[in-house]
Amino acid sequence: MVMTIPNLLLRVTTAVEARLGHWVWAAHSALIGLGILISWLLYRADRAKLKGLLDENQHNICPRCRYPLSSLPLTIDRCPECGTAHNPAQIAALWQTWEKSEHEPPTPRQPRF
């Protein structure tokens, strides 16, 4: 009998399953759930940090690199960190739209027909 790679892997997997039982799948599921929870917590912490940064700098933060632009003179029209052109009024409107969209429920979509 010729042992091919898929047959060998199947035999090894079956042998491991027989020895360890089904708790391995439960442990994998728990690790995946833990990873999702940690990702969500990091996402929430980042959003809270960004909100604090926006409040401190009157919504005048570079949308690309989050560099605070409020202390720059009005003659400088580019972010010194990443070089993105900026207009303080447009940037403030952008961040206000972002904050507003976070608190409002999404509008229901209309059917296409």
C-alpha positions in Angstrom: 0.0 0.0 0.0 1.3 3.4 -1.0 1.1 6.1 1.6 0.3 9.5 0.1 0.6 12.7 2.1 -3.2 13.2 2.4 -3.7 9.6 3.7 -0.8 10.0 6.1 -2.3 13.3 7.4 -5.7 11.7 7.8 -4.2 8.9 9.8 -2.2 11.3 12.1 -5.3 13.5 12.6 -7.5 10.6 13.5 -4.9 9.2 15.9 -4.6 12.6 17.6 -8.4 13.0 17.9 -8.7 9.5 19.4 -6.0 10.3 22.0 -7.1 13.8 23.0 -10.8 13.7 22.5 -13.2 16.5 21.7 -11.9 18.9 24.3 -9.3 20.1 21.7 -12.1 21.5 19.6 -13.5 23.2 22.7 -10.1 24.7 23.5 -9.8 26.0 19.9 -13.2 27.6 20.0 -12.4 29.2 23.4 -9.1 30.6 22.0 -11.0 32.0 18.9 -13.6 33.6 21.2 -10.9 35.1 23.4 -9.1 36.5 20.3 -12.3 38.2 19.1 -13.0 39.6 22.6 -9.4 41.0 22.9 -9.7 42.5 19.4 -13.0 44.2 20.3 -11.6 45.6 23.6 -8.6 47.0 21.7 -10.9 48.6 19.1 -13.0 50.2 21.8 -9.9 51.5 23.6 -8.5 53.0 20.4 -11.8 54.8 19.7 -11.9 56.2 23.3 -8.4 57.4 22.9 -9.2 59.0 19.5 -12.3 60.8 21.0 -10.1 62.2 23.8 -7.6 63.4 21.3 -10.3 65.0 19.2 -11.7 66.8 22.3 -8.2 68.1 23.3 -7.5 69.5 19.8 -10.9 70.9 18.8 -11.3 68.3 16.1 -8.2 69.5 14.3 -6.3 66.2 13.9 -4.8 64.8 10.7 -7.2 62.1 9.4 -4.4 60.0 8.0 -1.8 59.9 10.9 -3.7 61.5 13.8 -1.1 64.2 14.3 -2.6 67.2 16.3 -2.8 70.1 13.9 -4.3 72.7 16.3 -0.9 74.1 17.4 0.3 74.7 13.8 0.2 78.2 12.4 -2.4 78.8 9.7 0.2 79.3 7.0 1.2 75.6 7.1 -1.3 73.7 5.0 0.3 70.2 5.2 0.6 67.8 8.1 4.3 67.8 9.2 4.1 64.1 10.1 2.7 62.6 6.9 2.5 65.4 4.4 -1.3 65.3 3.8 -2.8 68.6 2.7 -5.3 69.9 5.2 -8.0 72.5 5.6 -9.0 73.0 9.3 -12.7 73.5 8.4 -12.9 70.4 6.3 -11.0 68.3 8.9 -13.4 69.4 11.7 -16.4 68.6 9.6 -15.0 65.2 8.8 -14.4 64.3 12.4 -17.8 65.7 13.4 -19.4 63.5 10.8 -17.4 60.5 12.2 -18.6 61.2 15.7 -22.2 61.7 14.6 -22.3 58.5 12.6 -21.1 56.6 15.7 -24.1 57.6 17.8 -26.9 57.4 15.2 -28.5 54.1 14.1 -27.9 53.3 10.5 -30.7 54.4 8.2 -32.7 51.5 6.7 -31.9 50.6 3.1 -34.7 51.0 0.6 -35.5 48.1 -1.7 -34.0 48.4 -5.2 -37.1 47.3 -7.1 
